[in-house]
Amino acid sequence: MELKPTIIAVAGARHYLVGGSDVNDNFKPLPQLGEVSVCQSLSAAKQLLRKKNIPMAELILQSAFDEMCGLSPPAVAKQTLYL
């Protein structure tokens, strides 16, 4: 199964999760990393992927605030990053 390199940023968090997303948007460890990695900055997450010769990743921005207030969840914000 092919995984798309993915960085997840959660509003209010001070870290970024680095892994991969499958066709069903399940977040899993990338084979090149062996586990889901936690980075303290976006630049550190990008550098980690560069070191593994991964040329691009999808950045997903998530927020739980709307759901916590009882509003419907907003559309997921995604951006392709070229490393």
N, C-alpha and C positions, 0 to 999 in steps of 0.2 A: 504494500500500500504506500503510495506516494504522499509525503508530508510536505506542506508548504512552510518554509521557515517563517516563524511568527514571533513578534514581540508584543506582549500585552502590557498596557499601561492602565492602571486603575486610578480613577480620580481620588485624591486624598492619600494615596499610598506613596511611599518614598522609595519604591523599588519597581523594577521591570522584570517580567517573566519572559524567558527566552525558551522557545520550544518549536513545535510544529503543529499545524492544523491539517486534519484529514478532510476528505470531501464532505463530511457531515459536520464540519467545524468543531470537531472534538480536539482539544488541546492535549498534546502528548510530547514526550521527549523526542528530540531529533536524534537519529542514530549517530550522527557525528559528535553529539554532546554526551550521549549516554543517559542524561537526566534533564529534567527541566531546570534551567539555571536561573538564579536570582541575581540581578545586577542593580547597582545603586544609582545608575544614571542611564539615560538613553545612549549616550556616547559609549559607555562601557558595554552595553548590550550589542551595539553595532560592531564594536571592536572584537568582541568575542566571536561573532559570526564571520567577520573578515579573517580572523586567525584560522578558521576552519574552511576557508576558501568558499564561503557562501556569498554570492554576488548580490543577492537581493532578499528582502524580507517584507512581510506585511506587518504594519504597525496597527494594532487594534486599540482604540481608546474606549474604555468602559467606565460607567458610572452607576453606582447602585442608589444614588440619591433619589431619583425619580420614583423608583420602585418602593423605597422606604417611605415616601410621602403618599403612596397609594396611586400614583400616576402610572399610566402604561409605560413600559420601557421604551426609550427612544431607539431609533435605528442605530445600528452599530456604526461607529465612525472608523473607517479604514483608510490607510494610505500605504502605497508601495514605496519602500525605501530602497534606493540603489546604493549599495555599499561600495 
